[in-house]
Amino acid sequence: MNPPQSAALVIVDVQAGFINDHSKGAVPPVVRLVHAWVAAGRPVVFTRFYNPPGSPYERVTGWTDLRTPEEQRIVEELAPYVRSAAAVIDKPSSSALTPEFIRLVQTAGWTDLVLAGIDTDACVYDTAIAAYHSGILPWIVTDACASTGGLEYHEAALLLARRNISPQQLLTADELLAGVVGPLEGASQGAQGGH
């Protein structure tokens, strides 16, 4: 078991431009998770994706969304937490492990990253894989993630994560906050609020 402060909660790309009928259901569980995590005095990092002109997304697939400030805005429900976050990482790629974020992880001494957000099958999964390959232990909070492509993409990403990272690295918000499994296992809780 790692001490609680060795784990940071990373909220991946919960931005207006990624909210649709498939992904909007993830917002309340993410807010609940952030509320409980912050109430326990633990560090939170938000990531914010942007899609610059000429990006691989535009060149290869023709996708040009997430270019305007309105699309890039982190959803209003999380705004109060963004102001007091350990960091907000802007990123032009799917993985959150930018050089800036890696420096932050090293400086803070975080050994575990607890991931929640959008898209399970893109930015959440890619961040988990990058963390794993960098020697940082990733945890995916399965009920605080979603895919803009729908449930089948969310489930496909979790299937791949079980194979490529380990089934033990996937947990629910309740399991995490209760200290049943995950980086807070056995830690004194009391951050169950936010229902």
C-alpha positions in Angstrom: 0.0 0.0 0.0 1.2 3.5 -0.9 0.7 6.5 1.3 -2.4 8.4 0.2 -0.4 11.5 -1.0 1.6 9.3 -3.4 -1.5 9.1 -5.6 -3.0 11.9 -7.6 -6.4 12.0 -9.2 -6.2 12.9 -12.9 -9.4 14.2 -14.5 -8.9 13.7 -18.2 -10.5 16.1 -20.6 -14.0 16.6 -19.1 -14.5 19.5 -21.5 -17.6 21.0 -23.1 -16.5 19.8 -26.6 -16.4 16.2 -25.4 -19.9 16.2 -23.8 -22.5 14.4 -25.8 -25.4 12.0 -25.2 -22.8 9.1 -24.7 -20.5 11.0 -22.4 -22.6 13.3 -20.3 -23.4 10.6 -17.8 -19.8 10.5 -16.6 -19.9 14.1 -15.3 -21.9 13.5 -12.1 -19.6 10.5 -11.0 -16.5 12.6 -11.9 -17.8 15.5 -9.8 -18.6 13.1 -6.9 -15.1 11.6 -7.1 -13.3 15.0 -7.2 -15.4 16.3 -4.3 -14.5 13.3 -2.1 -10.8 13.4 -3.2 -10.5 17.1 -2.5 -12.3 16.8 0.8 -9.7 14.3 1.9 -6.9 16.8 1.0 -5.6 14.8 -1.9 -4.1 16.3 -5.1 -6.1 16.6 -8.3 -4.9 17.4 -11.8 -7.1 18.3 -14.7 -6.1 17.8 -18.3 -7.4 19.9 -21.1 -7.1 18.8 -24.7 -6.7 21.1 -27.6 -6.5 20.3 -31.3 -4.1 22.7 -33.1 -4.4 23.3 -36.9 -2.4 20.7 -38.8 -2.6 18.2 -36.0 -2.6 14.5 -36.8 -6.3 14.5 -35.9 -6.9 17.0 -38.8 -4.4 15.5 -41.3 -5.4 11.9 -40.9 -9.1 11.9 -39.9 -10.2 15.4 -40.8 -11.3 16.0 -37.2 -11.1 19.7 -36.3 -13.1 20.0 -33.1 -11.7 21.2 -29.8 -10.3 24.3 -31.3 -12.4 27.0 -29.7 -12.2 28.2 -26.1 -15.8 27.2 -25.6 -15.1 23.6 -26.7 -11.9 23.4 -24.6 -13.6 24.7 -21.4 -13.7 22.3 -18.5 -17.3 21.7 -17.6 -18.9 24.2 -15.2 -19.6 21.5 -12.6 -15.8 21.1 -12.1 -14.9 24.8 -12.3 -14.7 25.3 -8.5 -12.2 22.4 -8.3 -10.1 23.6 -11.2 -9.2 26.8 -9.4 -7.6 24.9 -6.5 -6.1 22.0 -8.6 -2.5 21.0 -8.2 -2.3 21.7 -12.0 -4.1 22.0 -15.2 -2.2 20.3 -18.0 -3.0 21.5 -21.6 -2.2 18.9 -24.1 -2.4 18.5 -27.9 -2.3 14.7 -27.8 -4.2 11.9 -26.2 -1.8 11.1 -23.4 -1.6 13.4 -20.5 2.0 12.5 -19.9 3.5 15.7 -21.3 7.0 16.8 -20.2 5.3 19.3 -17.9 3.1 16.6 -16.3 6.0 14.2 -15.9 8.0 16.9 -14.1 5.1 17.5 -11.8 4.7 13.8 -11.0 8.4 13.5 -10.2 8.5 16.7 -8.1 5.4 15.7 -6.2 6.6 12.1 -5.7 3.4 10.6 -7.1 3.7 6.9 -7.8 0.1 6.3 -8.7 -2.3 8.1 -11.1 -6.0 7.6 -10.6 -7.7 8.3 -13.9 -11.2 9.4 -14.7 -12.8 11.3 -17.6 -13.4 11.3 -21.3 -12.7 9.4 -23.6 -12.1 6.0 -22.0 -11.0 4.6 -25.4 -8.6 7.5 -26.2 -7.2 10.0 -23.7 -7.9 8.0 -20.5 -6.6 4.7 -22.0 -3.6 6.3 -23.7 -2.7 8.1 -20.4 -2.9 4.8 -18.5 -0.7 3.0 -21.0 1.9 5.9 -21.0 1.9 6.0 -17.2 2.4 2.2 -17.1 5.3 2.4 -19.5 6.8 5.2 -17.5 6.8 3.3 -14.3 3.9 5.1 -12.8 1.0 2.9 -11.6 -2.2 3.8 -13.4 -5.7 3.1 -11.9 -8.8 3.6 -14.1 -12.1 4.5 -12.3 -14.4 2.6 -14.6 -17.7 4.3 -13.5 -16.2 7.8 -13.8 -15.2 7.5 -17.4 -17.1 7.5 -20.7 -16.6 7.5 -24.4 -18.1 10.0 -26.8 -18.4 7.1 -29.2 -20.7 5.2 -26.9 -20.7 2.3 -24.5 -19.1 -0.2 -26.9 -16.0 2.0 -27.1 -15.9 2.5 -23.3 -16.2 -1.3 -22.8 -13.6 -2.0 -25.5 -11.1 0.3 -23.8 -11.7 -1.4 -20.4 -11.2 -4.8 -22.0 -7.9 -3.7 -23.4 -6.8 -2.1 -20.1 -7.6 -5.4 -18.3 -5.3 -7.2 -20.7 -2.5 -4.6 -21.1 -2.3 -3.2 -17.6 -4.1 -5.6 -15.4 -7.6 -6.3 -14.2 -6.5 -5.1 -10.7 -5.9 -1.6 -12.0 -9.6 -1.1 -12.8 -11.9 -0.1 -9.9 -15.0 1.8 -9.1 -15.3 5.1 -7.4 -16.8 3.4 -4.3 -14.0 0.8 -4.1 -11.4 3.6 -4.4 -12.9 5.9 -1.9 -13.7 3.2 0.6 -10.0 2.0 0.5 -11.2 -1.5 -0.5 -8.7 -1.7 -3.4 -6.4 0.7 -5.2 -3.8 3.2 -4.0 -5.8 4.1 -0.9 -6.3 0.5 0.2 -6.4 0.4 4.0 -6.0 4.2 4.3 -8.3 5.9 6.8 -11.2 7.2 4.9 -14.0 9.7 5.7 -14.1 11.1 2.2 -17.2 9.2 1.2 -19.3 12.3 0.7 -20.5 13.9 -2.4 -23.3 11.4 -3.2 
